[in-house]
Amino acid sequence: MTKADIVNEISKTTGIEKASVLETLEKFMEIVKDSLAHDENVYLRGFGSFIVKTRSQKTARNISKNTTIIIPEHKIPAFKPAKVFMEDVK
């Protein structure tokens, strides 16, 4: 399902025009991105959590050059679904 499909479905079921739904969805995604960029997790009860995970430093190998490189600690966005969400998917 794409963003356009989500907008169409919400518009069809609620009767709200597509432009308003699209604007709301875009703003929601912007707020989630900004929150994660500032190390703030986003919790949506009954749906899940958008969280920031920290990957620790590790050593990797470049096979073609036969060298070892160090990948520094870094942060990545992640999604953890709620129990209710997991049960519904099963």
C-alpha positions as CSV (number, residue, x, y, z in Angstrom):
1,M,0.0,0.0,0.0
2,T,1.4,3.4,-1.0
3,K,0.9,6.8,0.5
4,A,-1.6,7.6,-2.3
5,D,-3.6,4.4,-1.5
6,I,-3.7,5.5,2.2
7,V,-4.9,8.9,1.3
8,N,-7.6,7.5,-1.0
9,E,-8.8,5.0,1.6
10,I,-9.0,7.6,4.4
11,S,-10.8,10.1,2.1
12,K,-13.3,7.5,0.9
13,T,-14.1,6.2,4.5
14,T,-14.3,9.6,6.2
15,G,-15.6,11.9,3.4
16,I,-12.7,14.4,3.9
17,E,-11.2,15.7,0.7
18,K,-8.0,14.1,-0.5
19,A,-5.9,17.4,-0.3
20,S,-6.6,17.7,3.4
21,V,-5.9,14.1,4.1
22,L,-2.6,14.3,2.2
23,E,-1.6,17.5,4.0
24,T,-2.3,15.9,7.4
25,L,-0.4,12.7,6.5
26,E,2.6,14.7,5.2
27,K,2.6,16.7,8.5
28,F,2.4,13.5,10.6
29,M,5.4,12.1,8.8
30,E,7.3,15.3,9.1
31,I,6.7,15.4,12.9
32,V,7.8,11.8,13.3
33,K,11.0,12.4,11.3
34,D,11.8,15.6,13.3
35,S,11.2,13.8,16.6
36,L,13.4,10.9,15.7
37,A,16.1,13.4,14.4
38,H,16.1,15.0,17.9
39,D,16.3,11.6,19.7
40,E,12.7,11.7,20.8
41,N,10.7,8.4,20.4
42,V,7.1,8.5,19.1
43,Y,4.6,6.2,20.9
44,L,1.2,5.4,19.3
45,R,-0.8,3.3,21.7
46,G,-2.3,0.3,20.0
47,F,-0.2,0.7,16.9
48,G,3.5,0.8,17.8
49,S,6.5,3.0,18.5
50,F,8.9,4.8,16.3
51,I,12.2,4.6,18.1
52,V,15.9,5.6,17.7
53,K,18.3,2.7,18.1
54,T,22.0,3.0,18.7
55,R,24.2,0.7,16.8
56,S,27.5,0.1,18.5
57,Q,30.9,0.5,16.9
58,K,32.1,-2.6,15.0
59,T,34.9,-3.8,12.9
60,A,34.3,-4.8,9.3
61,R,36.4,-6.0,6.4
62,N,36.8,-4.8,2.9
63,I,37.3,-8.1,1.1
64,S,38.5,-6.6,-2.2
65,K,41.3,-4.5,-0.6
66,N,41.8,-7.0,2.3
67,T,41.7,-4.2,4.9
68,T,39.9,-3.8,8.2
69,I,37.7,-0.7,8.7
70,I,35.9,0.5,11.9
71,I,32.3,1.5,11.5
72,P,31.6,4.1,14.2
73,E,28.6,4.0,16.6
74,H,25.5,5.4,14.8
75,K,21.8,5.8,15.3
76,I,19.1,4.4,13.1
77,P,15.3,4.7,13.1
78,A,13.2,1.7,13.9
79,F,9.6,0.7,14.4
80,K,8.4,-1.6,17.2
81,P,4.8,-2.8,16.7
82,A,2.4,-2.9,19.7
83,K,1.2,-6.3,21.0
84,V,-2.4,-5.6,19.7
85,F,-1.0,-4.8,16.3
86,M,1.0,-8.0,16.2
87,E,-2.0,-10.1,17.2
88,D,-4.1,-8.5,14.5
89,V,-1.5,-9.3,11.8
90,K,-1.2,-12.9,13.0
